[in-house]
Amino acid sequence: MPDTPDRSRHSGKYHVASTPERLECESQFTGRGVTIAMLDSGFQRHPDLTTPKDRILAVVDSLDPASEAVPTAVQGWQWHGTQTSAVAAGNGHLSGGEYRSLAPDARVVLVKLGREGRISDEHIARGIEWVLENRKKYRIDIVSISAGGDEPIPYTSSIADQAAEEAVRRGIVVVVAAGNSGFEQHHLPMPPANAPNVITVGGYDDKGLEGGQLELYRSSFGPTVDGLLKPEIIAPAAWVVAPILVGTEQEARAGALFELVDTPDSSLPARVRSLGKAAGLDAGLERRSPAEIRVAVDSAVRGAKFVSPNYQHVDGTSFATPIVSSVVAQMIESNPDLKPAAIKHILCATAERIAGSDVYRQGFGILEPKAAVEQARRAPGGLPAAYFSLPSVSDGAATFYFLDPTAQSVSIAGDFNGWDPLATPLDRDPNGLWHVRVSVPGIGLLRYKFVLDGDRWIEDPNNWIRVPAETGGLVSALVVGN
């Protein structure tokens, strides 16, 4: 495979902001020492993962681990996994580092699911089971799944959901794509995106611009059949730059088109005559004027979503998911003792919602890498899952926990104190864990929110029960008594 960096001269015309640019995330943490298992339809050993250092620890077919998981000839089912893995951990080698991920030093294990792109619940479960069997060998910290199962059933009935839950119980962070059916009548996430303890990722569209206007993507969303609100978080799901597979007709086409973009008008007809077929242009175009040729070339580049000879932009929650996985890799690098529940809590607590947009479709809101990594760095490691579960009720009182080592104050407002943001402050442990015990009625539905630093109201990241508020939006709810 060629490994010559593509330092294209077309960034002004076809440039799409890279993920670090869009998320304004220049971090000292790059996923070093962290391993992400990518579960997808197939893979290529792409230079963005192998050059200058090969960070692919293994490529395996979960249905036949003894077979060769990377065929000699490029197959269509390799596209998706190659692109998601590069979005998670690619270093942008063929772009001179421009189109790198947020975790360009992370290691990856590439686990092929299904057959020729067809993936079922059983296939996903088999992939996760392979990860569990080989976790220690490859020191796997994160599972990133850009695939969905068969149908939205209760998570207790899905082998994919149960496998994902088992992975979380064993200390692996599981990040799953919500799916792309948000504008359809049947918009529920498929397994394992409906599992309670995975981080389900939806998407937004910023038009590929740093600081661009934000719109919600067509992400699948809940409530699930179990009543869980999914996704938990949203990340860029459109205009995400990913590599074109090496050795494909698409790579040859992109190269030919960008050669034509660079060709001066005086030579353009002759160059179209020699490159037109490879570029996928209409026969006879060389007989048109240079202006007409340039319109055709420009249309072809944009239609194929090429941003340079080696990269294109892609869309779907499949690509929002590895972005979140790369931030999780940064968080784990910054604090290797963090457990999955704490990581999920921090991601939710630091997210910011798109104002005026449907809260059910965006969960806690937009991924905020800087805030998440900073909280992870300062958070206590090894906290047990009990601190990140539903608030416990005993002897007429409920105990609430909130983890935020960066907050100056945290209080709780709800039905029990007239929604007064000052009436019930939480106590802070030195490590940034906040807690309070509140008297509750003997029976009923207790609604509440946390208030951070006096002005930021947020639902409880530890409580999956959220209900509509009279004033709009959502509030957390706790069922007290029978």
Residue, then its C-alpha position, 0 to 999 in steps of 0.5 A: m500500500p502507498d504511504t505517501p502523505d496527501r498534502s492536497r492543494h485543494s483544502g480551500k475549495y473542498h476542505v472539511a474541518s477535521t474532527p479536532e478542529r470541529l470539536e476544538c479539542e487539542s489535547q495532550f491525551t491521544g489514546r496512548g496505551v489504550t486499546i479500542a476493539m472495533l466491531d464492524s463489517g470488515f476492515q483494511r489495514h489502512p496506512d492511517l493505522t499502520t504508518p509509521k507504527d502499526r497500531i493494529l494488534a489483531v484483525v479477526d473474523s469473529l465467526d471464524p477466528a482461524s481464517e484470514a480476516v483481511p482478503t487480498a482483494v478489496q471487498g465492499w464490506q471492508w469500507h465501513g469498518t476501515q472508515t470507522s476504525a480510522v475515525a476512532a484511531g487514525n493518525g491522518h497519515l495520508s493527509g499529513g496528519e490533518y485528518r487525524s482522530l482524537a486518539p491517534d496513538a490508540r491501539v486497535v483490535l479489528v473484529k469482523l462481524g457477520r458475513e458480507g456486511r449482513i449483521s445480526d444479534e448473534h453476530i454482535a454477541r459473538g464479536i463481544e464474546w471474542v473480545l471478552e475471551n481475548r481482553k487480557k491478551y490485547r488489554i482491551d479497554i473500549v468496544s466501539i460498535s457501529a452496527g445494529g441487530d435484528e429488532p428492538i426487543p427488551y434488552t433482557s431478551s437480546i443476546a447482543d444486549q446481554a453480551a454488551e452488558e456483560a462487557v460493561r460488568r467486566g470493566i469495558v466501556v461499550v460505545v454503540a451507534a444509535g442508528n439512523s432511522g430517527f425520521e421514520q415511524h419505527h425509530l427505536p435503537m436496535p440491540p445493543a444500542n438499547a442496553p442500559n449501561v452502554i453509551t448510545v451515540g446519536g448525531y448532529d450536523d454542523k455542515g462540516l464547519e468549525g463553529g457551524q450551525l448545529e442541527l440534529y441528525r436523523s438518529s434513532f431514539g427512544p424511549t426503548v421498549d424498556g422505557l430507556l431514553k436513548p441516545e445518551i449523547i450526540a456527536p458529529a454524524a455528518w461531514v466526518v472525514a474518513p479515508i478512501l480505501v487504498g487500491t480501489e476504483q474510488e481511490a483512482r477516481a479521486g486521484a484523477l479528479f484532483e489532477l483535473v482540478d489542478t490542471p490549467d485551462s489550456s491543458l484541460p481538454a487534453r487531460v480530460r481525454s486521458l483521465g476522463k474515464a478514470a475520473g468517471l466523467d462523461a465521454g466527449l467532455e473534452r470537446r466542451s469548454p474549460a468552464e464546462i469541464r470544470v463544472a463537471v469536475d466540481s460536480a463529480v468531486r462534490g457528488a462523491k464527497f471527496v475532500s482530497p485524493n485520499y479522503q472523503h466525508v461520510d455520515g451516520t451515527s456509525f461515525a459519531t460513535p468512534i468519535v465518542s470512543s476516541v474521547v473515551a480513550q483520552m479519558i482512560e489515558s488521563n485516568p486509567d482507574l476510571k470505571p465504565a459507569a464513571i466514564k458514562h456519567i462524566l460524558c453525560a454530565t459535561a454534554e450541552r444540549i442544542a437549544g430549541s431542539d427535541v430533547y428526546r433525540q439528543g439525550f444529554g446533548i453534544l459531546e464536549p471533549k475538553a470538559a469530559v477529559e478534564q473531569a476524567r483527569r481530576a476524578p477519583g478512579g475506582l469508584p464502585a458502580a453504586y455511586f452511579s446507580l439509581p438513587s437508593v431509598s431507605d428509612g424515608a430518605a433518598t441518597f443522591y450522588f453527582l461526580d464533578p471535580t470541577a464544580q464550585s457548587v452542586s445542589i438539588a431542586g425538586d418536588f421536595n423543596g419547591w424547586d428551590p436551587l439554593a435549598t438543598p446543597l450537596d456536600r463535596d468530598p475532596n475527590g469531587l464526589w458530591h452527595v446528599r440525603v433527602s427526606v422523601p414521601g412514603i409513596g409517589l413520584l419524586r421529580y428533581k434536577f441537579v443545579l451546577d454552580g447556581d445556574r446549570w440545570i441538569e438531569d441525573p446522569n445516574n437515573w434512567i427515568r426521565v419524564p417531561a417537565e411542565t415548563g418543557g424539557l425533561v426532569s429526573a424521576l424517582v419512584v418511591g414506595n410501591 
